[in-house]
């Protein structure tokens, strides 16, 4: 049955590859009882040379770094009593906006605020255009008076969380242990190409796509993690069976904090990336390079769709939004046609 689910789920990606909208795609599906299947098609690289995509290829996971790495690290530190999610970031970063300790809004932000994107911070900022010294850019992030706006999904939230982890643990993010098949770049295996970066003047392959992450040294709270489909499925399986997270961690990632957002993750809502057939308790996250992971706890079902939709350029209509939703709906439909739901 798991093979049938994978076949059904991969149909939309296969069609997108055939139509030339994306170079390649890998789909992985895993159930709570340990069954899994993968499907792979297309190219890991289209230019300047072609390279076939395989199950061994490492993807730039982009913003999946936020949930697989940063959120997990923060919640484990909370479990260990190293931080309180409802305390301000200044517990870990006392020099945050240190020249305006009385009035700076950033000094009142909590760890939970940043995890759930419940802040005034902007979605993104071209930090890489301000210089090429990672330490100076980190200082810039901490001392800048960020323009205020309504709560939005913000890379800045997770840049701050990454710095907090570094301060609390006394080392860079890549000093923290990762599971097999996950790595801060460059990955120790064949890499999937992303964009022909006009700033760096080359096709990116095995180096982080996100410009800010690259300028900050390639390892930040919002991006920089690479992984294989097997590793992403292993991570999802650990959340479903409880081996990869404590009860407190699972409660944090499954409980709404702000609208459809929990700590780190997005919760199922109409029109979201995982498709409309998911149960309400489903969590998911996407990455700009064309990656995504969704976990339907009630069904005991998770899937990851990994593509290189930005290769060779982000400035094309890859159809990734519709592709993700169609994939999710097909997977859930195939699962429901042949299996009872698990206990949530």
Beta strands, then each sheet from edge to edge (+ up, - down):
strand 1: 24-31
strand 2: 36-45
strand 3: 51-52
strand 4: 59-60
strand 5: 182-184
strand 6: 193-197
strand 7: 202-205
strand 8: 225-227
strand 9: 266-267
strand 10: 283-287
strand 11: 291-296
strand 12: 301-307
sheet 1: 3+ 2- 1+ 12- 11+ 10- 9+
sheet 2: 4+ 8- 5+
sheet 3: 6+ 7-
end
